[in-house]
Amino acid sequence: MEKNWITLREVDEAEHAAKGTAFRAFRRIEAHWSEPQDFRVLHHDDDRAIIDSLRAKQRIYSSTVNLLLLSPALATAVRAQMRRMITDPAE
């Protein structure tokens, strides 16, 4: 992979958040970002080797089927959104 893509598990762990928190934050800001520049969706049928490699490195959750990868800039924005969600659940 050409970019230093970041997984949702890595974002959750960086923020000491429960599984799924980074995904919910991503969904709230997704419209402001573009695929494939800012994020990539890997499908289990087409990208199994990459997904299995990331699973073996424990960079994704063991239950992950399809995978969302974030650019460093988007991962930073997701982390900021996660912090806003803590202070203002309506955010």
C-alpha positions in Angstrom: 0.0 0.0 0.0 1.4 3.4 -1.0 0.1 5.5 1.9 0.5 4.9 5.6 -3.1 3.9 5.9 -4.5 3.7 9.4 -7.2 1.2 10.6 -10.2 1.9 12.7 -8.9 -0.4 15.4 -5.7 1.7 15.6 -7.8 4.9 15.9 -10.0 3.4 18.6 -6.9 2.2 20.5 -5.1 5.6 20.2 -8.2 7.3 21.8 -8.7 4.5 24.3 -12.2 4.1 22.9 -14.5 1.1 22.6 -14.7 -0.8 19.3 -16.8 1.0 16.8 -16.3 4.5 18.1 -13.9 5.5 15.3 -16.4 4.1 12.7 -19.2 6.1 14.2 -17.0 9.2 14.2 -16.0 8.5 10.6 -19.6 8.2 9.5 -20.4 11.7 10.9 -17.7 13.4 8.9 -17.5 11.1 5.9 -19.2 13.5 3.5 -16.3 15.9 3.7 -13.7 13.3 2.5 -13.2 11.4 -0.7 -12.4 7.8 -1.6 -9.8 6.7 -2.6 -7.6 9.7 -1.6 -8.7 9.9 2.0 -10.1 6.5 2.7 -10.3 3.1 1.1 -12.8 0.3 1.5 -11.4 -3.1 1.1 -13.9 -5.9 0.3 -13.3 -9.4 1.6 -13.7 -11.0 -1.8 -11.3 -8.7 -3.6 -8.8 -7.8 -1.0 -8.5 -10.9 1.2 -4.7 -11.0 1.2 -4.4 -7.4 2.5 -7.1 -8.0 5.1 -5.5 -11.2 6.3 -2.1 -9.6 6.5 -3.5 -6.7 8.7 -5.4 -9.3 10.8 -2.2 -11.3 11.4 -0.4 -8.1 12.5 -3.4 -7.4 14.8 -4.0 -4.0 13.2 -7.7 -4.8 12.6 -10.4 -6.5 14.8 -10.6 -10.2 14.5 -14.3 -9.9 13.4 -13.5 -7.5 10.6 -14.9 -8.7 7.2 -14.7 -5.6 5.0 -12.1 -3.0 5.9 -12.0 0.8 6.0 -8.6 2.3 5.9 -8.0 6.0 6.6 -5.3 8.4 5.4 -3.3 10.0 8.2 -5.2 13.3 7.7 -8.6 11.6 7.9 -7.5 9.6 11.0 -6.6 12.9 12.7 -10.0 14.3 11.8 -11.7 11.1 13.1 -9.8 11.4 16.4 -10.9 15.0 16.7 -14.5 14.0 16.0 -14.3 11.3 18.6 -13.2 13.8 21.2 -16.1 16.1 20.2 -18.5 13.2 20.6 -17.3 12.7 24.2 -17.8 16.3 25.2 -21.0 16.7 23.2 -22.9 13.5 22.3 -25.1 15.3 19.8 -21.9 16.2 17.8 
